[in-house]
Amino acid sequence: KKGPPGPRRQPPAPQVGELSAQIEDQSVTLRWTHPAEYGQTAGYRIYRAATDLAGADCSNCPLLFQKTGEVEVVADQRSYRFSETVKPGYRYTYKVRPYFTSGSQGPDSNPATVQALP
């Protein structure tokens, strides 16, 4: 005997397109495109990893990303941006991940890196 039907599976969220990062003074601005086949994407979570420029060179060390913000999806909007102020003396690597209203998340975007020189 079959049990009650489970919740419908959401289609996978599309990957963010063309993530780029730009720094001016101590302000970083990220830009990306919202895929046409966005489905039930509710918004985007922005993650950041910071590496001290004065520290030892560790090109093989894993980056530790922490959530730094969210941007909600706006109907019919294809381009998105997120800005924040950063501390000088660090290399910042960002990634953006789409999420559904259910809370499930899609794949990470390409990484985008900037340096905030001291």
All heavy atoms as an XYZ file, in Angstrom:
917
protein
N       0.845     -1.187      0.000
C       0.000      0.000      0.000
C       0.888      1.247      0.000
O       1.832      1.334      0.772
C      -0.902     -0.032      1.239
C      -1.894      1.064      1.274
C      -2.825      0.886      2.472
C      -3.811      2.019      2.440
N      -4.727      1.956      3.551
N       0.541      2.188     -0.852
C       1.317      3.420     -0.947
C       0.961      4.362      0.193
O      -0.173      4.406      0.657
C       1.026      4.148     -2.260
C       1.612      3.482     -3.470
C       1.370      4.374     -4.663
C       2.069      3.849     -5.881
N       1.873      4.731     -7.026
N       1.962      5.139      0.599
C       1.744      6.173      1.609
C       1.210      7.436      0.954
O       1.039      7.507     -0.262
N       0.954      8.450      1.757
C       0.456      9.720      1.196
C       1.526     10.337      0.296
O       2.729     10.103      0.489
C       0.191     10.586      2.430
C       1.036      9.992      3.506
C       1.147      8.524      3.193
N       1.107     11.098     -0.685
C       2.099     11.702     -1.581
C       2.985     12.672     -0.819
O       2.542     13.382      0.078
C       1.253     12.427     -2.625
C      -0.086     12.597     -2.015
C      -0.243     11.493     -1.009
N       4.274     12.697     -1.182
C       5.222     13.620     -0.559
C       5.160     14.976     -1.240
O       4.431     15.170     -2.210
N       5.911     15.906     -0.702
C       5.922     17.233     -1.331
C       6.537     17.161     -2.725
O       7.398     16.324     -2.989
C       6.799     18.065     -0.390
C       7.612     17.078      0.370
C       6.799     15.811      0.439
N       6.051     18.006     -3.613
C       6.593     18.038     -4.974
C       8.034     18.503     -4.931
O       8.372     19.422     -4.209
C       5.783     18.994     -5.846
C       4.436     18.439     -6.209
C       3.713     19.350     -7.160
N       4.447     19.433     -8.419
C       4.200     20.315     -9.364
N       3.257     21.190     -9.202
N       4.886     20.329    -10.475
N       8.845     17.858     -5.725
C      10.244     18.266     -5.809
C      10.358     19.506     -6.679
O       9.754     19.574     -7.735
C      11.093     17.151     -6.397
C      11.247     15.989     -5.436
C      12.223     15.014     -5.964
N      13.432     15.740     -6.383
C      14.591     15.179     -6.589
N      14.724     13.903     -6.446
N      15.630     15.880     -6.972
N      11.133     20.470     -6.185
C      11.380     21.677     -6.952
C      12.419     21.370     -8.025
O      13.345     20.600     -7.786
C      11.947     22.780     -6.044
C      11.004     23.247     -4.971
C      10.007     24.251     -5.511
O      10.046     24.615     -6.676
N       9.098     24.682     -4.676
N      12.296     21.961     -9.192
C      13.373     21.808    -10.173
C      14.616     22.505     -9.634
O      14.501     23.419     -8.820
C      12.828     22.520    -11.408
C      11.814     23.467    -10.882
C      11.239     22.832     -9.650
N      15.793     22.087    -10.037
C      16.992     22.732     -9.502
C      17.042     24.197     -9.912
O      16.633     24.566    -11.006
C      18.138     21.948    -10.129
C      17.545     21.248    -11.300
C      16.092     21.053    -11.004
N      17.505     25.010     -8.979
C      17.644     26.439     -9.282
C      18.782     26.621    -10.269
O      19.798     25.932    -10.183
C      17.946     27.214     -8.000
N      18.636     27.523    -11.217
C      19.703     27.749    -12.186
C      20.876     28.464    -11.539
O      20.723     29.156    -10.539
C      19.033     28.625    -13.237
C      17.939     29.318    -12.500
C      17.468     28.351    -11.454
N      22.038     28.287    -12.122
C      23.235     28.953    -11.627
C      23.208     30.421    -12.042
O      22.741     30.774    -13.121
C      24.485     28.283    -12.201
C      25.777     28.849    -11.669
C      26.987     28.095    -12.188
O      26.901     27.357    -13.147
N      28.112     28.283    -11.540
N      23.697     31.267    -11.154
C      23.822     32.689    -11.442
C      24.735     32.856    -12.643
O      25.721     32.138    -12.790
C      24.430     33.400    -10.214
C      24.899     34.794    -10.556
C      23.439     33.419     -9.078
N      24.418     33.816    -13.501
C      25.250     34.049    -14.678
C      26.179     35.226    -14.502
O      25.800     36.250    -13.944
N      27.408     35.064    -14.955
C      28.357     36.165    -15.118
C      28.586     36.997    -13.864
O      28.530     38.234    -13.903
C      27.881     37.080    -16.246
C      27.638     36.360    -17.545
C      26.841     37.200    -18.539
O      26.624     38.406    -18.299
O      26.439     36.635    -19.555
N      28.886     36.376    -12.729
C      29.187     37.136    -11.519
C      30.489     37.902    -11.714
O      31.499     37.337    -12.123
C      29.306     36.209    -10.308
C      29.701     36.901     -8.993
C      28.616     37.874     -8.552
C      29.973     35.868     -7.916
N      30.458     39.205    -11.415
C      31.667     40.027    -11.470
C      31.722     40.890    -10.215
O      30.700     41.185     -9.599
C      31.674     40.904    -12.721
O      30.630     41.850    -12.657
N      32.940     41.273     -9.837
C      33.146     42.117     -8.659
C      34.045     43.281     -9.039
O      34.995     43.123     -9.802
C      33.785     41.310     -7.531
N      33.720     44.438     -8.497
C      34.484     45.645     -8.757
C      34.685     46.356     -7.427
O      33.773     46.392     -6.597
C      33.698     46.533     -9.713
C      34.509     47.477    -10.516
C      33.634     48.169    -11.565
O      32.407     48.070    -11.566
N      34.271     48.873    -12.456
N      35.893     46.905     -7.212
C      36.150     47.640     -5.978
C      36.524     49.071     -6.314
O      37.271     49.322     -7.260
C      37.242     46.943     -5.128
C      37.362     47.611     -3.764
C      38.565     46.907     -5.861
C      38.105     46.792     -2.738
N      35.936     49.988     -5.555
C      36.263     51.399     -5.686
C      36.314     51.964     -4.281
O      35.350     51.829     -3.517
C      35.202     52.117     -6.517
C      35.596     53.539     -6.847
C      34.641     54.191     -7.824
O      34.154     53.498     -8.740
O      34.395     55.389     -7.667
N      37.454     52.584     -3.946
C      37.739     52.986     -2.571
C      37.651     51.706     -1.720
O      38.348     50.762     -1.994
C      36.806     54.095     -2.100
C      37.012     55.384     -2.898
O      38.179     55.717     -3.196
O      36.017     56.034     -3.241
N      36.782     51.665     -0.757
C      36.621     50.439      0.050
C      35.229     49.850     -0.112
O      34.708     49.190      0.785
C      36.916     50.731      1.528
C      38.313     51.254      1.793
C      39.402     50.382      1.200
O      39.397     49.167      1.316
N      40.363     51.012      0.539
N      34.628     50.056     -1.266
C      33.291     49.528     -1.544
C      33.363     48.507     -2.685
O      33.882     48.815     -3.756
C      32.351     50.673     -1.921
O      31.069     50.164     -2.205
N      32.844     47.314     -2.426
C      32.784     46.260     -3.434
C      31.366     46.200     -3.981
O      30.402     46.209     -3.216
C      33.171     44.887     -2.841
C      32.952     43.769     -3.849
C      34.607     44.892     -2.358
N      31.255     46.126     -5.307
C      29.956     45.949     -5.952
C      30.000     44.682     -6.780
O      30.894     44.512     -7.611
C      29.607     47.152     -6.850
O      29.562     48.324     -6.032
C      28.261     46.953     -7.532
N      29.052     43.788     -6.517
C      28.894     42.560     -7.293
C      27.764     42.772     -8.295
O      26.762     43.421     -7.975
C      28.522     41.384     -6.393
C      29.464     41.055     -5.249
C      28.883     39.905     -4.426
C      30.837     40.720     -5.749
N      27.931     42.183     -9.472
C      26.875     42.210    -10.490
C      26.732     40.805    -11.064
O      27.737     40.115    -11.252
C      27.227     43.200    -11.601
C      27.125     44.639    -11.185
C      27.395     45.581    -12.361
N      27.093     46.954    -12.027
C      27.901     47.761    -11.343
N      29.071     47.317    -10.947
N      27.550     48.998    -11.083
N      25.487     40.426    -11.369
C      25.244     39.132    -11.993
C      23.921     39.177    -12.743
O      23.144     40.107    -12.585
C      25.253     37.996    -10.973
C      24.129     38.021     -9.977
C      22.921     37.391    -10.085
C      24.110     38.708     -8.714
N      22.157     37.643     -8.962
C      22.862     38.440     -8.116
C      25.020     39.508     -8.035
C      22.518     38.952     -6.873
C      24.665     40.022     -6.802
C      23.433     39.736     -6.233
N      23.703     38.177    -13.564
C      22.452     38.093    -14.308
C      21.589     36.973    -13.747
O      22.084     35.960    -13.256
C      22.695     37.851    -15.812
O      23.472     36.670    -15.971
C      23.405     39.022    -16.443
N      20.304     37.198    -13.855
C      19.287     36.247    -13.397
C      18.917     35.380    -14.599
O      18.472     35.913    -15.612
C      18.090     37.063    -12.917
C      16.955     36.272    -12.380
N      17.016     35.622    -11.182
C      15.722     36.049    -12.877
C      15.850     35.040    -10.956
N      15.057     35.276    -11.967
N      19.140     34.076    -14.523
C      18.842     33.213    -15.671
C      17.385     33.304    -16.109
O      16.488     33.453    -15.280
C      19.169     31.810    -15.155
C      20.063     32.023    -13.983
C      19.657     33.337    -13.384
N      17.152     33.205    -17.406
C      15.789     33.280    -17.946
C      14.908     32.167    -17.381
O      13.720     32.358    -17.149
C      15.827     33.217    -19.469
N      15.487     30.990    -17.152
C      14.716     29.845    -16.647
C      14.763     29.788    -15.123
O      15.018     28.768    -14.526
C      15.239     28.539    -17.269
C      16.620     28.093    -16.830
C      17.772     28.864    -17.470
O      17.565     29.692    -18.360
O      18.904     28.642    -17.046
N      14.505     30.925    -14.472
C      14.675     31.029    -13.028
C      13.711     30.197    -12.212
O      13.949     29.937    -11.043
C      14.639     32.488    -12.576
C      13.310     33.170    -12.743
C      12.353     33.113    -11.745
C      13.029     33.881    -13.898
C      11.138     33.744    -11.909
C      11.819     34.516    -14.055
C      10.876     34.447    -13.064
O       9.681     35.073    -13.224
N      12.594     29.746    -12.774
C      11.659     28.888    -12.042
C      11.139     29.563    -10.790
O      10.648     30.681    -10.837
N      11.268     28.900     -9.670
C      10.743     29.391     -8.399
C      11.822     30.045     -7.535
O      11.724     30.036     -6.313
C      10.106     28.226     -7.640
C       8.922     27.598     -8.349
C       7.776     28.584     -8.486
O       7.435     29.297     -7.566
N       7.197     28.640     -9.680
N      12.836     30.619     -8.149
C      13.893     31.266     -7.381
C      13.328     32.474     -6.644
O      12.686     33.327     -7.241
C      15.048     31.714     -8.301
O      15.516     30.577     -9.024
C      16.194     32.298     -7.505
N      13.559     32.524     -5.323
C      13.045     33.621     -4.501
C      14.076     34.727     -4.326
O      13.730     35.883     -4.122
C      12.623     33.092     -3.137
N      15.347     34.358     -4.373
C      16.386     35.357     -4.150
C      17.763     34.750     -4.260
O      17.937     33.599     -4.698
N      18.742     35.538     -3.851
C      20.143     35.127     -3.919
C      20.821     35.407     -2.595
O      20.611     36.465     -1.997
C      20.863     35.894     -5.032
C      20.322     35.547     -6.393
C      19.369     36.335     -7.011
C      20.752     34.403     -7.046
C      18.851     35.996     -8.248
C      20.240     34.060     -8.279
C      19.300     34.857     -8.870
O      18.798     34.510    -10.093
N      21.630     34.457     -2.158
C      22.445     34.632     -0.957
C      23.876     34.901     -1.402
O      24.392     34.208     -2.284
C      22.367     33.394     -0.071
C      20.983     33.230      0.517
C      20.897     32.122      1.547
N      19.562     32.140      2.127
C      18.672     31.168      1.966
N      18.970     30.088      1.285
N      17.479     31.268      2.515
N      24.480     35.896     -0.788
C      25.842     36.295     -1.142
C      26.775     35.806     -0.048
O      26.527     36.023      1.140
C      25.945     37.835     -1.303
C      25.110     38.311     -2.503
C      27.382     38.256     -1.530
C      23.716     38.640     -2.208
N      27.859     35.131     -0.464
C      28.855     34.594      0.454
C      30.204     35.217      0.155
O      30.538     35.470     -1.004
C      28.942     33.072      0.317
C      27.665     32.379      0.717
C      26.656     32.163     -0.207
C      27.467     31.963      2.025
C      25.471     31.539      0.158
C      26.286     31.335      2.403
C      25.289     31.129      1.466
O      24.122     30.518      1.827
N      30.994     35.447      1.227
C      32.289     36.094      1.083
C      33.345     35.360      1.905
O      33.082     34.923      3.018
C      32.191     37.531      1.586
C      33.504     38.282      1.536
C      33.393     39.636      2.169
N      33.265     39.485      3.611
C      32.813     40.419      4.422
N      32.416     41.577      3.955
N      32.743     40.198      5.711
N      34.540     35.237      1.336
C      35.712     34.730      2.056
C      36.765     35.824      2.014
O      36.970     36.459      0.975
C      36.242     33.460      1.401
N      37.432     36.072      3.138
C      38.460     37.106      3.221
C      39.798     36.462      3.557
O      39.881     35.603      4.430
C      38.097     38.135      4.284
N      40.844     36.893      2.836
C      42.202     36.407      3.062
C      43.092     37.616      3.313
O      43.107     38.554      2.510
C      42.719     35.643      1.823
O      41.777     34.638      1.475
C      44.059     35.000      2.089
N      43.837     37.584      4.417
C      44.734     38.680      4.782
C      45.875     38.763      3.777
O      46.596     37.786      3.564
C      45.268     38.443      6.186
C      46.022     39.628      6.756
O      46.446     40.518      5.982
O      46.178     39.664      7.987
N      46.060     39.928      3.146
C      47.127     40.095      2.162
C      48.509     40.035      2.809
O      49.494     39.701      2.149
C      46.964     41.424      1.416
C      45.763     41.519      0.486
C      45.637     42.937     -0.060
C      45.877     40.509     -0.643
N      48.600     40.360      4.112
C      49.890     40.344      4.808
C      50.252     38.949      5.320
O      51.382     38.721      5.733
C      49.865     41.324      5.973
N      49.322     38.017      5.276
C      49.564     36.667      5.771
C      50.406     35.847      4.817
O      50.762     36.287      3.724
N      50.738     34.653      5.245
C      51.530     33.735      4.419
C      50.744     33.360      3.165
O      49.525     33.241      3.200
C      51.870     32.484      5.224
N      51.477     33.190      2.062
C      50.836     32.775      0.814
C      50.362     31.334      0.965
O      51.149     30.438      1.239
C      51.817     32.904     -0.355
C      51.163     32.533     -1.672
O      49.939     32.671     -1.786
O      51.898     32.107     -2.578
N      49.096     31.145      0.802
C      48.517     29.812      0.985
C      47.547     29.551     -0.160
O      46.333     29.536      0.038
C      47.822     29.722      2.336
S      47.224     28.068      2.706
N      48.083     29.360     -1.353
C      47.235     29.202     -2.525
C      46.420     27.910     -2.497
O      45.413     27.801     -3.186
C      48.072     29.271     -3.801
O      49.072     28.275     -3.770
N      46.835     26.925     -1.703
C      46.099     25.657     -1.625
C      45.154     25.578     -0.430
O      44.478     24.579     -0.254
C      47.068     24.475     -1.580
C      47.830     24.333     -2.877
O      47.314     24.638     -3.941
N      49.072     23.881     -2.795
N      45.139     26.613      0.392
C      44.261     26.596      1.564
C      42.809     26.784      1.130
O      42.535     27.552      0.202
C      44.636     27.714      2.532
S      46.231     27.473      3.321
N      41.875     26.104      1.790
C      40.458     26.276      1.430
C      39.958     27.657      1.849
O      40.412     28.213      2.848
C      39.751     25.170      2.217
C      40.656     24.894      3.367
C      42.061     25.150      2.877
N      39.046     28.207      1.072
C      38.418     29.478      1.419
C      37.237     29.202      2.346
O      36.465     28.277      2.113
C      37.929     30.196      0.166
C      39.016     30.667     -0.793
C      38.382     31.236     -2.067
C      39.902     31.702     -0.136
N      37.114     29.999      3.392
C      36.014     29.847      4.342
C      34.985     30.936      4.065
O      35.188     32.097      4.410
C      36.539     29.939      5.779
C      37.624     28.916      6.139
C      38.155     29.167      7.539
C      37.087     27.503      6.008
N      33.890     30.546      3.427
C      32.854     31.494      3.036
C      31.847     31.678      4.162
O      31.474     30.717      4.833
C      32.116     31.005      1.786
C      32.914     31.164      0.528
C      33.721     30.139      0.074
C      32.862     32.346     -0.196
C      34.461     30.277     -1.091
C      33.588     32.498     -1.360
C      34.390     31.466     -1.812
N      31.409     32.938      4.337
C      30.347     33.260      5.283
C      29.305     34.098      4.555
O      29.645     34.919      3.694
C      30.887     34.037      6.476
C      31.836     33.224      7.329
C      32.278     34.006      8.560
O      32.398     35.219      8.531
N      32.519     33.287      9.641
N      28.056     33.902      4.932
C      26.979     34.672      4.310
C      27.135     36.142      4.693
O      27.327     36.472      5.861
C      25.623     34.143      4.771
C      24.464     34.820      4.109
C      23.174     34.182      4.559
C      22.034     35.148      4.405
N      20.826     34.673      5.058
N      27.057     37.016      3.677
C      27.218     38.443      3.923
C      25.998     39.255      3.500
O      25.912     40.434      3.798
C      28.507     38.976      3.251
O      28.735     40.312      3.660
C      28.431     38.914      1.748
N      25.039     38.624      2.804
C      23.841     39.355      2.411
C      22.885     38.522      1.585
O      23.174     37.372      1.252
N      21.727     39.114      1.276
C      20.701     38.493      0.426
C      20.091     39.547     -0.479
O      20.021     40.718     -0.112
C      19.570     37.880      1.273
C      19.912     36.591      1.921
C      18.696     35.877      2.508
O      17.550     36.233      2.193
O      18.922     34.944      3.291
N      19.676     39.102     -1.646
C      18.966     39.966     -2.596
C      17.738     39.192     -3.059
O      17.857     38.044     -3.481
C      19.863     40.319     -3.806
C      19.082     41.099     -4.849
C      21.095     41.090     -3.362
N      16.561     39.812     -2.961
C      15.330     39.158     -3.405
C      15.144     39.317     -4.909
O      15.533     40.327     -5.490
C      14.121     39.743     -2.679
C      14.074     39.385     -1.209
C      12.806     39.891     -0.541
O      11.885     40.393     -1.225
O      12.752     39.783      0.693
N      14.520     38.307     -5.520
C      14.209     38.365     -6.945
C      13.040     39.321     -7.162
O      12.075     39.320     -6.401
C      13.856     36.955     -7.478
C      13.225     37.028     -8.860
C      15.099     36.086     -7.517
N      13.158     40.147     -8.194
C      12.092     41.063     -8.601
C      11.592     40.581     -9.960
O      12.394     40.311    -10.856
C      12.621     42.508     -8.702
C      11.538     43.446     -9.200
C      13.176     42.967     -7.359
N      10.265     40.460    -10.110
C       9.688     39.959    -11.360
C      10.224     40.732    -12.565
O      10.317     41.956    -12.530
C       8.167     40.059    -11.312
N      10.603     39.990    -13.595
C      11.083     40.535    -14.867
C      12.410     41.288    -14.780
O      12.797     41.949    -15.729
C      10.025     41.439    -15.519
C       8.757     40.663    -15.835
O       8.865     39.473    -16.214
O       7.666     41.225    -15.681
N      13.088     41.234    -13.659
C      14.403     41.882    -13.551
C      15.481     40.855    -13.859
O      15.478     39.773    -13.302
C      14.607     42.447    -12.142
C      15.909     43.201    -11.978
C      16.006     43.859    -10.612
O      15.006     44.263    -10.039
N      17.213     43.958    -10.100
N      16.398     41.178    -14.765
C      17.437     40.233    -15.180
C      18.801     40.530    -14.566
O      19.611     39.640    -14.400
C      17.570     40.243    -16.710
C      16.404     39.645    -17.455
C      16.271     38.146    -17.290
N      17.519     37.435    -17.454
C      17.932     36.834    -18.541
N      17.171     36.825    -19.599
N      19.088     36.230    -18.602
N      19.097     41.787    -14.245
C      20.403     42.160    -13.702
C      20.266     42.518    -12.231
O      19.343     43.234    -11.838
C      20.974     43.354    -14.462
O      21.189     43.012    -15.800
N      21.211     42.032    -11.436
C      21.198     42.281    -10.001
C      22.556     42.784     -9.554
O      23.568     42.543    -10.207
C      20.840     40.996     -9.231
C      19.384     40.650     -9.370
C      18.925     39.942    -10.466
C      18.463     41.072     -8.425
C      17.582     39.653    -10.616
C      17.116     40.792     -8.567
C      16.683     40.074     -9.655
O      15.357     39.799     -9.813
N      22.564     43.472     -8.403
C      23.814     43.924     -7.827
C      23.712     43.948     -6.316
O      22.611     44.018     -5.746
C      24.238     45.267     -8.379
C      23.303     46.376     -8.078
C      23.754     47.659     -8.713
N      23.920     48.633     -7.644
C      24.485     49.792     -7.771
N      24.980     50.151     -8.911
N      24.559     50.610     -6.768
N      24.877     43.900     -5.693
C      24.983     43.925     -4.235
C      26.257     44.690     -3.916
O      27.291     44.465     -4.551
C      25.070     42.488     -3.686
C      25.386     42.417     -2.223
C      24.385     42.565     -1.274
C      26.687     42.198     -1.788
C      24.677     42.502      0.083
C      26.984     42.126     -0.433
C      25.978     42.274      0.502
N      26.195     45.615     -2.955
C      27.371     46.395     -2.573
C      27.584     46.317     -1.070
O      26.621     46.214     -0.303
C      27.205     47.867     -2.972
O      27.131     47.991     -4.363
N      28.853     46.380     -0.673
C      29.194     46.442      0.743
C      30.559     47.105      0.901
O      31.362     47.124     -0.028
C      29.193     45.056      1.386
C      30.320     44.153      0.957
C      30.373     42.857      1.759
O      29.573     42.664      2.683
O      31.251     42.047      1.459
N      30.804     47.619      2.102
C      32.088     48.220      2.438
C      32.984     47.135      3.018
O      32.522     46.286      3.786
C      31.881     49.349      3.464
O      30.991     50.304      2.895
C      33.194     50.026      3.805
N      34.262     47.150      2.627
C      35.212     46.151      3.106
C      36.424     46.834      3.746
O      36.654     48.028      3.551
C      35.677     45.225      1.953
C      34.521     44.387      1.444
C      36.319     46.027      0.830
N      37.198     46.068      4.511
C      38.409     46.570      5.161
C      39.587     46.461      4.204
O      39.712     45.462      3.487
C      38.724     45.741      6.411
C      37.750     45.894      7.534
C      38.214     45.052      8.707
C      37.233     45.081      9.852
N      37.688     44.259     10.974
N      40.479     47.441      4.232
C      41.678     47.340      3.393
C      42.622     46.262      3.926
O      42.581     45.901      5.109
C      42.309     48.725      3.497
C      41.723     49.353      4.711
C      40.395     48.704      4.950
N      43.473     45.738      3.024
C      44.458     44.737      3.415
C      43.987     43.305      3.261
O      44.625     42.384      3.762
N      42.882     43.092      2.546
C      42.335     41.750      2.372
C      42.008     41.479      0.908
O      41.697     42.388      0.147
C      41.051     41.553      3.192
C      41.301     41.475      4.673
C      41.362     42.629      5.441
C      41.495     40.250      5.285
C      41.606     42.560      6.803
C      41.738     40.168      6.651
C      41.794     41.328      7.403
O      42.038     41.253      8.743
N      42.066     40.214      0.545
C      41.553     39.728     -0.743
C      40.193     39.119     -0.430
O      40.055     38.281      0.464
C      42.479     38.671     -1.333
C      41.930     38.047     -2.624
C      42.851     36.964     -3.180
N      44.161     37.516     -3.502
C      45.293     37.212     -2.859
N      45.285     36.356     -1.860
N      46.429     37.762     -3.216
N      39.179     39.561     -1.161
C      37.810     39.085     -0.945
C      37.357     38.260     -2.146
O      37.471     38.707     -3.282
C      36.852     40.265     -0.746
C      37.144     41.043      0.510
C      37.937     42.188      0.475
C      36.641     40.627      1.733
C      38.218     42.902      1.628
C      36.908     41.329      2.892
C      37.704     42.468      2.835
O      37.980     43.168      3.987
N      36.862     37.066     -1.860
C      36.305     36.206     -2.902
C      34.823     36.022     -2.594
O      34.449     35.708     -1.461
C      37.018     34.846     -2.959
O      38.402     35.071     -3.195
C      36.450     33.963     -4.061
N      34.000     36.241     -3.607
C      32.552     36.165     -3.453
C      31.977     35.057     -4.321
O      32.535     34.709     -5.356
C      31.896     37.487     -3.892
C      32.190     38.639     -2.988
C      33.323     39.424     -3.182
C      31.332     38.959     -1.941
C      33.601     40.500     -2.354
C      31.596     40.038     -1.112
C      32.742     40.801     -1.320
O      33.002     41.861     -0.495
N      30.840     34.540     -3.876
C      30.015     33.653     -4.696
C      28.565     33.952     -4.361
O      28.254     34.441     -3.271
C      30.358     32.175     -4.472
C      30.112     31.664     -3.069
C      30.565     30.226     -2.929
C      30.335     29.705     -1.521
N      30.770     28.314     -1.385
N      27.696     33.693     -5.317
C      26.262     33.952     -5.154
C      25.528     32.645     -5.405
O      25.866     31.904     -6.325
C      25.797     35.046     -6.141
C      24.294     35.233     -6.074
C      26.521     36.358     -5.855
N      24.536     32.369     -4.556
C      23.793     31.113     -4.656
C      22.291     31.405     -4.656
O      21.789     32.068     -3.750
C      24.142     30.242     -3.452
C      23.584     28.844     -3.495
C      23.945     28.061     -2.243
N      25.382     27.929     -2.091
C      25.983     27.684     -0.921
N      25.269     27.560      0.174
N      27.289     27.553     -0.861
N      21.549     30.928     -5.667
C      20.094     31.140     -5.679
C      19.409     30.264     -4.633
O      19.929     29.214     -4.254
C      19.693     30.710     -7.094
C      20.740     29.752     -7.520
C      22.003     30.170     -6.836
N      18.236     30.718     -4.165
C      17.440     29.902     -3.240
C      15.964     30.017     -3.581
O      15.515     30.983     -4.174
C      17.710     30.287     -1.777
C      17.225     31.661     -1.392
C      15.948     31.853     -0.867
C      18.045     32.774     -1.530
C      15.504     33.108     -0.502
C      17.608     34.036     -1.169
C      16.340     34.197     -0.654
O      15.898     35.442     -0.298
N      15.230     28.957     -3.201
C      13.779     28.899     -3.409
C      13.046     29.425     -2.182
O      13.618     29.529     -1.095
C      13.333     27.445     -3.620
C      13.717     26.857     -4.940
C      14.583     25.784     -5.000
C      13.207     27.362     -6.119
C      14.925     25.221     -6.207
C      13.543     26.803     -7.336
C      14.404     25.723     -7.381
N      11.748     29.686     -2.335
C      10.924     30.081     -1.196
C      10.885     28.978     -0.145
O      10.718     29.247      1.033
C       9.485     30.419     -1.647
O       8.978     29.311     -2.396
C       9.449     31.672     -2.481
N      11.097     27.726     -0.570
C      11.122     26.601      0.376
C      12.393     26.590      1.222
O      12.479     25.860      2.201
C      11.030     25.281     -0.390
O      12.212     25.099     -1.173
N      13.394     27.394      0.822
C      14.658     27.430      1.560
C      15.760     26.613      0.926
O      16.920     26.758      1.291
N      15.418     25.714     -0.013
C      16.474     24.944     -0.669
C      17.295     25.876     -1.557
O      16.830     26.941     -1.969
C      15.880     23.787     -1.483
O      15.060     24.290     -2.513
N      18.546     25.474     -1.810
C      19.464     26.326     -2.542
C      19.933     25.683     -3.832
O      19.954     24.470     -3.953
C      20.676     26.642     -1.667
C      20.311     27.383     -0.397
C      21.527     27.795      0.379
O      22.240     28.705     -0.023
N      21.781     27.121      1.484
N      20.336     26.510     -4.770
C      20.885     26.057     -6.037
C      22.404     26.053     -5.996
O      23.018     26.246     -4.945
N      23.034     25.888     -7.150
C      24.493     25.803     -7.215
C      25.164     27.171     -7.048
O      24.565     28.212     -7.318
C      24.742     25.256     -8.625
C      23.567     25.722     -9.420
C      22.409     25.707     -8.465
N      26.423     27.134     -6.609
C      27.219     28.351     -6.477
C      27.509     28.951     -7.846
O      27.640     28.234     -8.837
C      28.567     28.049     -5.813
C      28.433     27.683     -4.356
O      27.374     27.945     -3.759
O      29.407     27.132     -3.801
N      27.649     30.259     -7.876
C      28.085     30.957     -9.086
C      29.587     30.753     -9.269
O      30.261     30.160     -8.415
C      27.815     32.457     -8.930
O      28.670     32.990     -7.916
N      30.096     31.308    -10.352
C      31.544     31.395    -10.487
C      32.059     32.306     -9.374
O      31.340     33.199     -8.924
C      31.915     31.972    -11.861
C      31.345     33.362    -12.070
O      30.140     33.513    -12.262
N      32.179     34.381    -12.036
N      33.292     32.107     -8.893
C      33.829     33.021     -7.886
C      34.264     34.337     -8.529
O      34.638     34.374     -9.701
C      35.035     32.263     -7.322
C      35.432     31.317     -8.402
C      34.187     30.986     -9.169
N      34.203     35.402     -7.770
C      34.686     36.723     -8.206
C      35.558     37.278     -7.078
O      35.142     37.280     -5.921
C      33.527     37.639     -8.506
N      36.772     37.744     -7.413
C      37.751     38.149     -6.403
C      38.211     39.582     -6.633
O      38.416     40.003     -7.766
C      38.963     37.201     -6.439
O      38.509     35.858     -6.212
C      39.988     37.551     -5.374
N      38.368     40.319     -5.516
C      38.936     41.667     -5.540
C      39.933     41.802     -4.392
O      39.888     41.030     -3.437
C      37.846     42.762     -5.402
C      36.914     42.784     -6.589
C      37.069     42.602     -4.100
N      40.828     42.777     -4.513
C      41.788     43.067     -3.442
C      41.552     44.495     -2.946
O      41.513     45.417     -3.750
C      43.218     42.920     -3.925
C      43.603     41.492     -4.200
C      45.077     41.353     -4.508
O      45.905     42.062     -3.958
N      45.405     40.427     -5.395
N      41.431     44.632     -1.627
C      41.325     45.942     -1.002
C      42.710     46.283     -0.458
O      43.083     45.814      0.614
C      40.277     45.932      0.097
N      43.465     47.038     -1.226
C      44.853     47.323     -0.856
C      44.908     48.240      0.362
O      44.055     49.111      0.527
C      45.591     47.948     -2.035
C      45.651     47.051     -3.290
C      46.312     47.806     -4.445
C      46.394     45.766     -3.007
N      45.932     48.024      1.205
C      46.056     48.864      2.419
C      46.405     50.308      2.081
O      46.864     50.618      1.032
C      47.173     48.211      3.215
C      47.762     47.165      2.373
C      46.926     47.004      1.145
